[in-house]
Amino acid sequence: MQLKSFTLSKLHAKVFKYKPELWQKYEVKSIRTLSLLFGMGLGLTFLITACSPNSTNNAGNNQTSSPNEAANSSQSSRLTNSSTVIRIGYQKAATVLYALKAKGELEKSLQKSGVSVTWTEFPAGPPMLEALNAGSIDFGYTGEAPPVFAQAAGTPLLYVAYDPLATKAEAIIVHKDSPIKSVADLKGKKVAFAKGSNTNYLIVKALEKVGLKYSDIKPTFLLPADARIAFEGKNVDAWAIWDPFLAAAQKATDARILTDATGLAPNLGYYLAAKSFVDKNPEGLKTVLRDVDEVSKWAKNNPSDVAKLLSPVLGIDVGVLEISERRRDYGVLPLTEEVINNQQKVADTFYQLKLIPKQINVREVVTKIDF
């Protein structure tokens, strides 16, 4: 039986439209709950997403080669022996994996090996890694914070590559007529952001720079769609968000940027895989990374085409998306010492703030894949 999906943002919109005072009660319990959810693999958002039609299976589009054809390729043989399905988690706003899905190139690459691909959409990185922990996906892409929370909760993940993104692709914004003029003015204010996301780290570092503590603000943990509703309704004072939602909010509301991530956070993206997938299907992983790399190069050189591809699925104007595409970078790169050290700083910061239950060593879950 297939469960009908529903959109949390629509539900929240209806509730808060008629009872705005409910925002005073709309709080998420301690962020430690996130680590528990990672460990249990029972995140509510994952449950909703996994049960919805957004989880698509492209197996029907793949042609399984004959035994003779498969025997002609040693790589295809290894792939077939390892696995027959590669399960990928993606976000529409994460350009490369969405473009890879839309273009169908990975299916073509795996066709002769008899390996198919399934795609499951997620609204953000944390629920995606809950799914990886639960064994529901093999590969995905997130910002810098989600894998820290996941590793702290014992999720068997591995960093397999990184994406340079850009420091101007995430920011803290306020309303155009807001009296808040600097990050220091956020003291005592309600700030919306997705817990366990890259913007969670941006908030911490921005406050730290001006001498404020994380406890000096009132965090309001919301995913992008719900945060947009809260921000436009002025139920929060500020919003930390990433592109393309950042560019869309600027266009729609004339929001002002208090600060972007420049000088505060590297804002890198990470390609992650389940350890079991890396162990059992290394050739499949290499094929995925090669195709991701090819699409990444295409996206880097064709921002207008990327904007046109994403516009109908995100419901964001092509011009807005092109702005966000032009202020970010692309790449599928092996983790360097500098990148590992930066990610360790993220983990150490969250541990010091008691946002994760234990100290972790990022290097322990980094692997090098030659593709």
Sequence and secondary structure as in RCSB ss.txt:
>XXXX:A:sequence
MQLKSFTLSKLHAKVFKYKPELWQKYEVKSIRTLSLLFGMGLGLTFLITACSPNSTNNAGNNQTSSPNEAANSSQ
SSRLTNSSTVIRIGYQKAATVLYALKAKGELEKSLQKSGVSVTWTEFPAGPPMLEALNAGSIDFGYTGEAPPVFA
QAAGTPLLYVAYDPLATKAEAIIVHKDSPIKSVADLKGKKVAFAKGSNTNYLIVKALEKVGLKYSDIKPTFLLPA
DARIAFEGKNVDAWAIWDPFLAAAQKATDARILTDATGLAPNLGYYLAAKSFVDKNPEGLKTVLRDVDEVSKWAK
NNPSDVAKLLSPVLGIDVGVLEISERRRDYGVLPLTEEVINNQQKVADTFYQLKLIPKQINVREVVTKIDF
>XXXX:A:secstr
       HHHHHHHHHHH GGGGGG     THHHHHHHHHT  HHHHHHHTSTTEEE GGG     HHHHHT HH
HHHHHHH SEEEEEE TTSHHHHHHHHHTHHHHHHGGGT EEEEEE SSHHHHHHHHHTTS SEEEE SSHHHHH
HHTT  EEEEEEE   GGGEEEEE TT S  SGGGGTT EEEE TTSHHHHHHHHHHHHTT  GGGSEEEE  HH
HHHHHHHTTSSSEEEEETTHHHHHHHHH  EEEEESTTT    EEEEEEHHHHHH HHHHHHHHHHHHHHHHHHH
H HHHHHHHHHHHHT  HHHHHHHHHT     B   HHHHHHHHHHHHHHHHTTSSSS   GGGGB     
